[in-house]
């Protein structure tokens, strides 16, 4: 039996749509050490920006927004994804990011709404200032993550529709957070779910994760 390319795409889009609420609303145990960065993906022949927010200790992806613009609104949405996952806003909350001023604008936006935090900007490739010197190691963590993502993204040669790009990123984040063993965690996955841990192989774990996401949607709708 042959399966068409479009059938595979339709299935991937459907699974991504179903699994996204599970990924976004999972009760992650977070470290409080967060960094953010942008990378690029091609959609309809044009470069789009992919905003990642990452827990540098737990190795969990907390935001993964695709946007045609590298602007303050995208930075605000990415940071808001992290804030929504925190049980409370810590007094020492900070984000390590690059030198793009959009993150300072996002910081100002949240401060106006009573949510203060620090932005630690790592500038350039060399440590020309004390902040860059102190926090470059954290920035390099998310840069390594970006390289991991690009290694998985590159064979796609881009996407013909925004839906496909969002689906790909969503499924990658689900895989990274719940299924992919991480070297810095001594071979453990970032988020250990007991129902997945004892399954014999990756297809079985994917199947179980999809079933858990479906159960989550049904519980939310009840």
C-alpha positions in Angstrom: 0.0 0.0 0.0 1.4 3.4 -1.0 0.9 6.5 1.1 1.0 9.8 -0.6 3.2 12.7 0.5 0.1 14.8 1.1 -1.4 12.1 3.4 1.8 12.3 5.5 1.6 16.1 5.6 -2.1 16.0 6.6 -1.3 13.5 9.4 1.6 15.6 10.7 -0.5 18.7 10.7 -3.3 17.0 12.6 -1.0 15.5 15.2 0.8 18.8 15.7 -2.5 20.6 16.2 -3.6 18.0 18.8 -0.3 17.8 20.6 0.4 21.5 20.9 -1.9 22.1 23.9 -0.2 19.2 25.8 3.2 20.7 25.1 2.2 24.2 26.0 0.2 23.5 29.1 2.3 20.7 30.6 3.2 21.4 34.3 7.0 21.7 33.8 9.3 21.9 36.7 11.5 24.9 35.8 14.9 26.0 37.1 14.4 29.8 36.7 17.4 30.1 34.3 16.0 31.2 31.0 17.5 32.2 27.7 16.1 33.2 24.3 17.2 33.4 20.8 15.9 33.6 17.2 16.8 31.5 14.2 15.5 31.3 10.7 13.2 29.0 8.7 12.0 29.5 5.1 8.2 29.7 4.5 6.8 30.2 1.0 10.3 31.1 -0.2 10.8 33.8 2.4 12.7 33.8 5.7 10.7 33.7 8.8 11.9 34.1 12.4 11.6 31.3 15.0 11.7 32.6 18.6 12.8 30.0 21.1 12.8 30.4 24.9 14.7 27.7 26.8 15.3 26.5 30.3 19.1 26.2 30.4 19.2 23.8 33.3 16.2 21.6 32.6 16.8 21.7 28.8 13.1 22.3 28.2 11.8 24.4 25.3 9.2 26.9 26.6 8.4 28.9 23.6 8.7 28.2 19.9 6.9 30.9 17.9 7.2 31.3 14.1 6.8 34.9 12.9 7.4 36.7 9.6 8.8 39.6 11.7 11.6 40.0 14.1 9.8 42.6 16.2 9.0 43.5 19.8 5.5 41.8 19.6 7.1 38.5 18.8 9.5 38.9 21.7 6.6 39.8 24.0 4.7 36.7 23.0 7.8 34.5 23.5 8.4 35.8 27.0 4.8 35.6 27.8 4.9 31.9 27.0 7.5 31.5 29.7 5.6 33.6 32.2 2.4 31.6 31.8 4.3 28.4 32.8 5.6 29.9 36.1 3.5 29.3 39.3 4.6 32.8 40.4 6.9 35.5 39.2 10.2 35.3 41.1 11.8 38.5 42.3 15.1 37.7 40.5 13.5 36.7 37.1 15.8 37.4 34.2 16.2 36.4 30.5 19.5 36.0 28.7 19.2 37.1 25.1 21.1 38.6 22.3 21.6 42.3 21.7 18.4 42.9 19.7 16.6 45.9 21.2 13.2 44.1 20.8 13.8 42.4 24.1 14.3 45.7 25.9 11.0 46.9 24.5 9.4 43.7 25.7 10.9 44.2 29.1 9.4 47.7 29.2 6.0 46.4 28.1 5.8 43.9 31.0 7.1 46.4 33.5 4.2 48.7 32.5 1.9 45.8 33.4 3.5 45.1 36.8 5.8 42.3 35.8 9.4 43.4 36.2 12.4 41.3 35.2 16.0 41.8 34.0 17.2 41.3 30.5 20.9 40.2 30.2 22.0 41.0 26.7 25.0 39.1 25.3 26.5 41.2 22.6 28.5 39.9 19.6 31.0 37.1 19.6 33.5 38.4 22.1 33.2 39.5 25.7 33.5 43.3 25.3 31.4 44.0 28.4 30.8 42.5 31.8 27.3 41.2 31.1 28.4 39.4 27.9 31.3 37.8 29.8 29.1 36.7 32.7 26.2 35.3 30.7 27.8 34.1 27.4 27.9 30.5 28.6 24.1 30.5 29.0 23.6 32.1 25.6 25.8 29.4 24.0 23.4 26.7 25.4 20.5 28.0 23.3 22.8 28.5 20.4 23.7 24.8 20.6 20.0 24.0 20.8 19.5 26.1 17.6 22.1 24.0 15.8 20.3 20.8 16.9 17.0 22.2 15.5 18.7 23.3 12.2 20.1 19.8 11.8 16.6 18.5 11.8 15.1 21.3 9.8 17.7 21.5 7.0 16.4 18.4 5.1 13.0 20.0 4.7 14.4 22.8 2.4 11.7 25.1 3.8 7.9 25.0 3.9 5.3 25.8 1.3 2.8 27.0 3.9 2.9 28.5 7.4 0.9 25.6 8.8 3.6 23.2 7.8 6.3 25.2 9.5 4.3 25.5 12.7 3.6 21.8 12.6 7.2 20.9 12.1 8.4 23.1 15.0 5.6 21.8 17.3 6.5 18.2 16.7 10.2 18.9 17.1 9.6 20.5 20.4 7.4 17.6 21.6 10.2 15.3 20.6 12.9 17.4 22.2 11.1 17.9 25.5 9.6 14.4 26.0 11.3 11.9 23.8 14.9 12.8 23.0 17.7 11.7 25.4 20.0 14.6 26.3 23.7 14.3 26.8 23.8 17.1 29.4 21.2 15.2 31.4 23.2 11.9 31.4 21.1 10.4 28.7 17.7 11.3 30.2 15.0 13.1 28.4 14.3 16.6 29.7 10.8 15.8 30.9 10.4 12.3 32.2 6.9 10.9 31.9 6.7 7.4 33.5 4.2 6.2 31.0 6.7 6.7 28.2 9.9 5.7 30.0 9.3 1.9 29.9 8.2 1.6 26.3 10.6 -0.4 24.1 11.2 2.0 21.2 10.5 5.4 19.8 7.4 4.6 17.7 5.7 3.2 20.8 6.7 6.3 22.8 5.4 8.6 20.0 2.1 6.7 19.9 1.7 6.9 23.6 2.5 10.6 23.7 -0.1 11.3 21.0 -2.6 9.3 23.0 -1.8 11.3 26.1 -2.3 14.5 24.2 -5.6 13.3 23.0 -6.7 12.4 26.5 -5.6 15.9 27.7 -7.8 17.5 25.1 -10.8 15.4 26.1 -10.3 16.3 29.7 -10.1 20.0 28.9 -13.3 19.7 26.9 -15.2 17.9 29.6 
